[in-house]
């Protein structure tokens, strides 16, 4: 990998933080209220990259009948906004990777399609809100990933070049956004990836099984 890496940007859900349990609990709370069958959290995490509508579509399949996303989406998001940071935690290995990044004076940030009202609560809960100098959330953008707008905004904030920036994510949209922006791309095989997805088909520059693998690659 390029030895002149100036900046590393992360996707949030599944890549930087495991947000799945809180999202699942929020959804199941509303499903119970509406007399629907609850979903399995381990299965739900594989649909989180699709956003609220995708999550509710999965709940429809579990229930074997349609669930009108317009009728429960607002309730789900409201419940999630109240309990955004209960079980959420940093993905194992991210803390060590951040230590390496800081030690080597590499800039870093987060680019996510998630709304800032949830992102800010998560970063505050992880006690790293002040450390994230370059943060781009979905509500800051006209077009979200796979459009490169968010990534280009982040490198503009960081005053770095795309060719010297790495973007790491656990969804094909992340890799497409990275490629569309001219960045080096890293597919996070440890994220919210279902068995039906072949990350090799995404053609990322690098695939890693855990965050600390990136330290080894950057050290080559």
C-alpha positions as CSV (number, residue, x, y, z in Angstrom):
1,X,0.0,0.0,0.0
2,X,1.1,3.6,-0.6
3,X,3.7,4.6,2.0
4,X,2.6,8.2,1.8
5,X,-0.8,7.6,3.4
6,X,-1.9,10.9,4.9
7,X,-5.5,10.1,6.0
8,X,-7.6,7.1,6.9
9,X,-11.4,7.4,6.8
10,X,-13.8,4.9,8.3
11,X,-17.4,3.8,7.7
12,X,-19.2,3.7,11.0
13,X,-21.7,0.9,11.4
14,X,-20.0,-2.5,11.4
15,X,-16.6,-1.1,10.6
16,X,-15.8,1.3,13.4
17,X,-18.5,0.6,15.9
18,X,-20.8,-2.4,16.5
19,X,-24.2,-0.7,16.7
20,X,-26.3,-3.8,15.9
21,X,-27.7,-4.6,19.3
22,X,-29.1,-1.1,20.0
23,X,-30.6,-1.0,16.5
24,X,-32.1,-4.4,17.0
25,X,-33.5,-3.7,20.4
26,X,-35.1,-0.5,19.1
27,X,-36.7,-2.4,16.3
28,X,-37.9,-5.2,18.4
29,X,-39.5,-2.8,20.9
30,X,-41.6,-1.3,18.2
31,X,-42.4,-4.7,16.6
32,X,-43.7,-5.9,20.0
33,X,-45.8,-2.8,20.4
34,X,-47.3,-3.4,16.9
35,X,-47.9,-7.2,17.6
36,X,-45.2,-8.4,15.2
37,X,-42.7,-11.2,15.7
38,X,-39.3,-10.0,16.9
39,X,-36.2,-10.4,14.7
40,X,-32.9,-12.2,15.6
41,X,-30.2,-9.6,16.3
42,X,-27.4,-11.7,14.7
43,X,-29.4,-11.9,11.5
44,X,-30.5,-8.3,11.6
45,X,-26.9,-6.9,11.6
46,X,-26.5,-8.3,8.1
47,X,-29.2,-5.9,6.9
48,X,-28.1,-2.7,8.7
49,X,-26.1,-1.3,5.8
50,X,-29.5,-1.0,3.9
51,X,-30.7,1.6,6.5
52,X,-34.1,1.8,8.2
53,X,-36.1,0.7,5.2
54,X,-33.9,-2.3,4.6
55,X,-34.1,-3.3,8.3
56,X,-37.9,-3.1,8.2
57,X,-38.0,-5.1,5.0
58,X,-36.1,-7.8,6.8
59,X,-38.6,-7.7,9.6
60,X,-41.4,-8.2,7.0
61,X,-39.7,-11.4,5.8
62,X,-39.4,-12.7,9.3
63,X,-43.0,-12.1,9.9
64,X,-44.1,-13.6,6.6
65,X,-46.3,-10.6,5.9
66,X,-45.7,-7.0,4.7
67,X,-44.8,-4.3,7.3
68,X,-45.5,-0.8,6.0
69,X,-42.2,0.9,6.6
70,X,-43.9,4.3,6.6
71,X,-46.1,3.2,9.6
72,X,-43.3,2.1,11.9
73,X,-40.1,3.8,10.6
74,X,-40.7,7.0,12.6
75,X,-41.4,5.0,15.8
76,X,-38.3,2.8,15.2
77,X,-36.0,5.9,14.7
78,X,-37.5,7.6,17.7
79,X,-36.9,4.6,19.9
80,X,-33.4,4.3,18.5
81,X,-32.7,8.0,19.1
82,X,-33.5,7.4,22.8
83,X,-31.4,4.3,23.2
84,X,-28.6,4.9,20.6
85,X,-25.8,4.1,23.0
86,X,-26.7,1.2,25.4
87,X,-24.8,-1.8,24.0
88,X,-22.9,-0.1,21.2
89,X,-19.1,-0.5,21.4
90,X,-16.0,0.0,19.3
91,X,-15.2,-2.9,17.0
92,X,-12.4,-5.0,18.5
93,X,-9.1,-3.9,17.2
94,X,-10.1,-0.3,16.2
95,X,-8.6,1.2,19.4
96,X,-5.3,-0.4,18.6
97,X,-5.5,0.8,15.0
98,X,-6.3,4.3,16.1
99,X,-3.2,4.2,18.4
100,X,-1.1,3.3,15.4
101,X,-2.7,6.1,13.3
102,X,-2.0,8.7,16.0
103,X,1.5,7.5,16.7
104,X,2.3,7.9,13.0
105,X,0.6,11.3,12.7
106,X,-1.9,10.1,10.2
107,X,-5.2,12.1,10.0
108,X,-8.4,10.1,10.4
109,X,-12.1,10.6,10.3
110,X,-15.5,8.9,9.7
111,X,-17.8,9.1,6.7
112,X,-21.2,7.5,7.2
113,X,-24.7,7.7,5.7
114,X,-26.1,7.7,9.3
115,X,-27.7,10.9,10.6
116,X,-25.6,13.1,12.8
117,X,-28.1,12.9,15.7
118,X,-27.2,9.2,16.1
119,X,-23.6,9.5,15.2
120,X,-22.9,12.2,17.7
121,X,-24.4,10.2,20.5
122,X,-22.3,7.2,19.5
123,X,-19.1,9.1,19.4
124,X,-19.8,10.8,22.7
125,X,-20.6,7.4,24.2
126,X,-17.3,6.0,22.9
127,X,-15.6,9.2,24.4
128,X,-13.9,10.0,21.2
129,X,-16.1,12.8,19.9
130,X,-13.3,15.4,20.3
131,X,-10.9,13.1,18.5
132,X,-12.9,12.8,15.3
133,X,-11.7,15.9,13.5
134,X,-13.1,14.9,10.1
135,X,-16.7,13.8,10.4
136,X,-19.2,13.6,7.5
137,X,-22.8,12.3,8.2
138,X,-25.6,11.6,5.8
139,X,-27.6,14.7,6.6
140,X,-24.6,16.8,5.5
141,X,-24.9,15.5,2.0
142,X,-27.0,15.8,-1.1
143,X,-25.9,12.4,-2.2
144,X,-24.9,9.5,0.1
145,X,-22.6,6.5,-0.6
146,X,-21.9,5.1,-3.1
147,X,-21.7,8.7,-4.4
148,X,-18.3,10.0,-3.4
149,X,-19.6,13.4,-2.2
150,X,-19.0,12.5,1.5
151,X,-15.5,11.2,1.0
152,X,-14.5,14.2,-1.1
153,X,-15.9,16.5,1.6
154,X,-13.8,14.7,4.2
155,X,-10.5,15.0,2.4
156,X,-11.3,18.7,1.7
157,X,-11.8,19.2,5.4
158,X,-8.5,17.3,6.2
159,X,-6.6,19.0,3.4
160,X,-5.3,15.8,1.9
161,X,-5.3,14.2,-1.5
162,X,-7.6,11.3,-2.5
163,X,-4.6,9.2,-3.7
164,X,-3.0,9.4,-0.3
165,X,-6.2,8.5,1.6
166,X,-7.6,5.1,2.6
167,X,-11.4,4.4,3.0
168,X,-12.4,1.3,4.9
169,X,-15.9,-0.1,5.0
170,X,-18.0,-3.2,5.2
171,X,-20.4,-2.7,2.3
172,X,-20.0,-2.7,-1.4
173,X,-21.3,0.9,-1.5
174,X,-18.3,1.9,0.7
175,X,-15.8,0.4,-1.8
176,X,-17.7,2.0,-4.7
177,X,-17.6,5.4,-3.0
178,X,-13.9,5.0,-2.3
179,X,-13.1,4.1,-5.9
180,X,-15.4,6.9,-7.2
181,X,-13.4,9.4,-5.2
182,X,-10.0,8.0,-6.3
183,X,-9.0,6.7,-2.8
184,X,-7.4,3.4,-1.8
185,X,-10.1,1.1,-0.6
186,X,-10.2,-1.5,2.2
187,X,-13.0,-4.0,2.6
188,X,-13.7,-4.9,6.2
189,X,-14.5,-8.6,6.3
190,X,-15.2,-8.4,10.0
191,X,-18.2,-6.1,9.6
192,X,-21.9,-6.6,9.0
193,X,-21.5,-8.8,6.0
194,X,-23.8,-11.7,5.2
195,X,-22.8,-15.1,3.9
196,X,-24.4,-14.3,0.6
197,X,-21.9,-11.4,-0.1
198,X,-18.6,-12.0,-1.7
199,X,-16.3,-9.2,-0.7
200,X,-13.7,-10.3,-3.3
201,X,-16.2,-9.3,-6.0
202,X,-16.1,-5.7,-4.7
203,X,-12.5,-5.4,-6.0
204,X,-11.2,-3.4,-3.1
205,X,-7.5,-2.7,-3.1
206,X,-7.2,-4.7,0.1
207,X,-9.4,-7.1,2.1
208,X,-8.8,-7.4,5.9
209,X,-10.2,-9.9,8.5
210,X,-9.6,-7.6,11.5
211,X,-8.8,-3.9,12.0
212,X,-5.2,-4.6,13.1
213,X,-4.5,-6.2,9.7
214,X,-4.3,-2.7,8.4
215,X,-1.4,-1.9,10.7
216,X,0.6,-4.7,9.2
217,X,-0.2,-3.5,5.7
218,X,0.6,0.1,6.4
219,X,3.9,-1.0,8.0
220,X,5.1,-2.9,4.9
